[in-house]
Amino acid sequence: MNRMTLEQMLTQCLHKNVPARVQPVLGRDGKVEFYIHPDGADGATLDFQVSNNELKPLDRAAGG
């Protein structure tokens, strides 16, 4: 699966002058996760699990 990276999303938001919205959620295993998407505009949603300062991309919806 060819998926947009977080850097690509943020760059796209910068070029379109659209803020990125980050929504933290609690994952099913009790770990902190979040999803990020362009706020008020069409675009991809990316989901990550957080461990300290490391991000792990998820193949499922954060919190799901």
N, C-alpha and C positions, 0 to 999 in steps of 0.2 A: 504494500500500500504506500503510495507516494503522498506524504502528508506535509502540510505547511509547518514550518518551524516557528518557534516563538519569535525569533529574530525577524523572520519574514513578516509575521503578523504585525509586530510593532512598527516595522519599517513602512508597511502598507498604511497603517493608521497615521503615521507621521506625514506621509505623502498626501493622504486624503484629508488631513487635518481633523481626524476623528479620534476621540479619546477611546482608550481600551478600558473595558470594565473587568475587574477581577472580583470573583465571588468565591470566598472560602467556604468549604463545607467539610463535614466530618465524614470520612469514608466508612465503609461497612466494617473494616477491621479496626476502627478507632483512630486511624491516622488522618492527619490533616491533608486535605486535597483542595484543589481549586479549579475553576474553569475561567477562561478569559475569552472575551469576544469584543468586536467593535461595538461601542455603545451607540445605539440608535441608528445603526447602519447594517446593511447586509454584509455577511462575511462568515468565515469559519469560526467555530468554537473549538478551542484546545483545552484538554483536560490533563492535569498533572497531580502527582502525589508529592508531598513535600517531606524531606527528611533533613533537618538542620538547614543548610544552604544548598542542598541538592534537590533537583527536580527530576522526577521520573515520569515521562509521558505515559498516559493511560490510553488503552484501546477501548475504553468504556467511558460512560459519563461519570464525572466526578461525583462521589457520594452514592453511586449506584452499585 
